[in-house]
Amino acid sequence: MKLSRKVASAKAARLTNWALTGKVIARTFRFVDFAGAMRFTNRVAKLAEAANHHPDITIRYNKVRLALTTHDEGGLTEKDFKLAKKINELVK
């Protein structure tokens, strides 16, 4: 179920380094080099497949931008915030 703007804002505020923009939460990750960015991207892909919830991914050399939204709900849902938390765990 799609979250209200108020609930989504509160949840986004509790996520480290993620920004709420409209109906999306997004974060950019930086790595030493392209290979590090690709290793991270592959780890994110495994999490996304397991959750059956797939982020939009943009890779620019050593930067990976992830954007999460639940397209079939037309906005943010619990799925987005759960996956964002799991992704944050990858870089701790």
Phi, psi and omega in degrees: 000136180295135179277150175292160179302319181297314180293316179299319179297317179296317179293319180296324180296336180269355180267126180292122172068012175261143180241138176269123177226106181064242183257022187226144165250138185219153177210143174251130179251141179240141182231170182296321185207180180298319181299319177296320178297320181288322176300314178300313180302319178294324177293319176298319180301320178296316177298316182297317179297316180298325180273351186052045181213117194243124179283160167279131185237129175238126180245128176227095183052265183254012180243136177235121177255127177247136176232129182242135171199158178258097187303317184287349175258351179076025179166199184276141177227177176303327179306318183295316182287325176296315180293320178300318179297317179296320179295318177302325179296334180293335185252011178281000000 
